[in-house]
Amino acid sequence: MERKSVAAARLAGLVLLVLAGSVVIPAASGRTFDGGPAANGGLPELLVLSNRADLVSGGNALVQVVLPARVDPSSVHVSLNGTDVTSAFAVRPGDAYEGVVTGLANGVNDLMATMRNGPTVHLTVTNHPSGGPVFAGAQVQPWVCVSVTGFPAPTNGQCDAPPTFAYFYMSATTHTFQPYNPASPPAAAEIAQTTTDQGVTVAYIVRSEHGAMDRGRAGVERGLELVEPVDE
């Protein structure tokens, strides 16, 4: 009986030792370079803000490099397909490190960010031609590009054309849209207010844009999407 008691005590001690070795002390929030928890503010990340990274078109994209607190933005270098594009980036309002990356090749592009006190991060950005298609499938052929009143003239067989912009504001007195000049705006009291879908009250100013989308003339005007017919 005494030997059994000693053996049981030794076994209990061994179990306690194993359990003690298995205790994990929780770390502070955040992640280390290898993905483990640590108090370092998280992992850096590349994000395309202007669209999904696989649905970019026109050769440019608004990109953010999400930086942990430990990383100094001045130590960050960004490259596109091996070409340095760091000069496009800066710390924007809200402390976001962002830039418009241009020169994307049609197809797959490699966007890379390196930094001090952080790992190298990559993002695959798939760029599509300005004239499409992006996700709509093969384009109908034959297709004739013609000039449409109120729209930019096509510059090639894909109907590509630089977009045009105009601004309007809702008059607080007549409740009609009036031309808005950002360089010489009307008095704030003359502009009506509206509430966004986020519940934020803002000045009622809209942008009218006309251009080509997948070879078709399209416009977004005064909050309504207008599509103009294109002759085939």
C-alpha positions in Angstrom: 0.0 0.0 0.0 2.8 2.4 0.9 4.6 1.7 -2.4 1.3 2.3 -4.3 0.9 5.6 -2.5 4.4 6.7 -3.4 3.9 5.8 -7.0 0.6 7.6 -7.1 2.2 10.7 -5.6 5.0 10.6 -8.1 2.5 10.2 -11.0 0.4 13.2 -9.7 3.6 15.2 -9.5 4.5 14.3 -13.1 1.0 15.3 -14.3 1.3 18.6 -12.5 4.7 19.2 -14.0 3.3 18.6 -17.5 0.4 20.8 -16.9 2.6 23.6 -15.6 4.7 23.3 -18.7 1.6 23.7 -20.8 0.4 26.9 -19.3 0.5 29.8 -21.8 0.6 33.3 -20.5 -1.7 35.5 -22.7 0.1 38.2 -24.5 -1.1 41.7 -25.3 -3.2 42.2 -28.5 -1.5 42.4 -31.9 0.5 39.9 -34.0 4.1 39.2 -34.6 5.7 38.9 -38.0 5.0 35.2 -38.1 1.3 35.6 -37.1 1.7 34.9 -33.4 0.3 37.2 -30.7 2.5 40.0 -29.4 2.1 43.6 -28.3 3.4 45.1 -31.6 0.4 46.7 -33.1 -0.5 44.1 -35.8 0.8 43.1 -39.2 1.2 45.5 -42.2 -1.2 45.0 -45.1 -1.7 46.3 -48.6 -5.2 47.3 -49.6 -6.7 48.6 -52.8 -9.3 51.2 -51.8 -10.7 52.2 -55.2 -12.0 48.8 -56.1 -11.4 45.1 -55.5 -7.8 44.2 -56.2 -8.8 41.8 -58.9 -11.2 44.3 -60.6 -9.0 47.3 -61.2 -9.2 49.0 -64.6 -7.6 51.9 -66.4 -4.0 51.3 -65.1 -4.3 53.0 -61.7 -5.6 52.3 -58.2 -5.8 54.0 -54.8 -3.8 51.9 -52.4 -3.2 52.0 -48.6 -0.3 50.5 -46.8 -1.8 49.6 -43.4 1.1 50.1 -40.9 1.5 48.9 -37.4 2.3 51.6 -34.8 5.9 50.4 -34.6 6.6 51.2 -38.3 7.8 54.7 -39.3 6.1 55.6 -42.6 9.3 57.2 -43.8 10.9 53.8 -43.8 8.4 52.3 -46.1 9.2 51.6 -49.8 6.6 50.5 -52.3 7.3 49.0 -55.7 5.1 47.9 -58.6 6.5 45.0 -60.6 10.0 45.9 -59.4 9.7 49.6 -60.1 9.8 52.0 -57.1 6.6 54.0 -56.7 7.1 55.2 -53.1 6.9 58.9 -54.3 3.2 58.4 -54.9 2.6 57.7 -51.2 2.3 60.0 -48.2 0.5 60.2 -44.8 -3.0 61.4 -45.6 -5.7 62.8 -43.3 -6.5 60.3 -40.6 -2.9 59.1 -40.6 -3.5 56.7 -43.5 -0.4 56.0 -45.6 -1.9 56.1 -49.1 -1.1 56.8 -52.7 -2.4 56.4 -56.3 -0.4 53.8 -58.1 -0.3 54.3 -61.8 1.3 52.3 -64.6 -0.4 49.0 -63.9 0.0 46.6 -66.7 -3.0 44.7 -68.1 -3.2 41.5 -66.2 -1.5 40.5 -63.0 0.7 43.0 -61.2 2.9 42.5 -58.1 2.6 45.4 -55.5 5.2 45.1 -52.7 5.9 47.1 -49.6 9.1 46.8 -47.5 9.7 48.6 -44.2 11.9 48.9 -41.2 10.7 46.9 -38.2 8.2 45.0 -40.4 8.0 42.2 -42.9 7.8 42.5 -46.7 4.2 42.3 -47.9 2.8 41.6 -51.4 -0.5 42.1 -53.1 -1.6 40.8 -56.5 -3.5 43.5 -58.4 -5.2 42.5 -61.6 -5.7 45.3 -64.0 -8.1 45.3 -67.0 -8.2 47.6 -70.1 -10.1 50.8 -69.8 -12.5 49.7 -72.5 -13.2 46.4 -70.7 -14.1 43.7 -70.2 -13.6 43.4 -66.5 -16.1 40.7 -65.5 -18.9 41.0 -68.1 -17.4 38.4 -70.4 -16.4 38.6 -74.1 -17.4 41.8 -75.9 -19.9 41.8 -78.7 -18.3 42.1 -82.2 -18.6 44.1 -84.5 -18.9 47.3 -82.5 -19.0 50.8 -83.9 -17.9 53.8 -81.7 -19.8 57.0 -82.5 -19.9 60.4 -81.0 -22.8 61.1 -78.7 -23.9 64.7 -77.8 -22.8 65.5 -74.2 -20.2 62.8 -74.0 -16.4 62.8 -74.7 -15.5 61.7 -78.3 -14.1 58.2 -78.5 -10.3 58.0 -79.0 -10.0 54.4 -80.2 -11.9 51.3 -81.3 -12.6 50.5 -77.6 -14.6 53.7 -77.3 -12.2 54.9 -74.6 -12.5 58.6 -73.8 -11.4 60.7 -70.9 -14.3 61.3 -68.5 -15.7 64.8 -68.0 -16.9 66.2 -64.7 -19.3 68.9 -63.5 -20.6 69.8 -60.1 -24.1 70.9 -58.9 -25.6 71.9 -55.6 -29.2 71.8 -54.4 -30.4 75.4 -53.8 -31.8 75.9 -50.3 -34.3 78.4 -51.7 -35.5 77.0 -55.1 -34.8 73.4 -54.3 -33.4 72.9 -57.8 -29.9 71.9 -58.8 -27.6 74.7 -59.8 -24.0 74.7 -61.2 -21.4 74.6 -58.5 -17.9 76.0 -58.9 -15.5 74.6 -56.3 -13.2 77.6 -56.9 -16.0 80.1 -56.2 -18.7 78.3 -54.2 -21.9 80.0 -53.1 -22.5 81.0 -49.5 -23.0 78.0 -47.3 -26.6 79.2 -46.4 -27.5 78.9 -50.1 -26.7 75.2 -50.2 -29.4 72.7 -49.0 -28.4 69.9 -46.6 -29.0 66.2 -47.0 -28.4 63.1 -44.9 -26.3 60.3 -46.2 -27.0 56.6 -45.8 -24.5 56.7 -42.9 -26.7 59.2 -41.1 -24.3 62.1 -41.6 -25.8 65.5 -42.6 -23.7 67.2 -45.4 -24.0 69.9 -47.9 -26.1 68.7 -50.9 -23.4 68.8 -53.6 -23.2 66.2 -56.3 -20.8 65.4 -59.2 -21.9 64.7 -62.7 -19.6 62.3 -64.6 -19.7 61.3 -68.3 -17.5 58.7 -70.0 -17.3 55.3 -71.5 -17.9 52.0 -69.6 -17.2 48.7 -71.3 -17.5 50.6 -74.7 -20.8 52.1 -73.8 -21.5 55.8 -73.0 -22.6 56.2 -69.4 -23.2 59.0 -67.0 -23.7 59.4 -63.3 -25.6 62.7 -63.0 -27.2 64.2 -59.9 -27.3 61.0 -58.1 -29.0 59.1 -61.0 -27.3 56.6 -63.2 -28.0 57.4 -66.9 -27.1 55.1 -69.7 -27.1 56.5 -73.3 -27.6 54.1 -76.2 -24.6 53.3 -78.5 -25.1 52.5 -82.1 -23.7 49.1 -83.2 
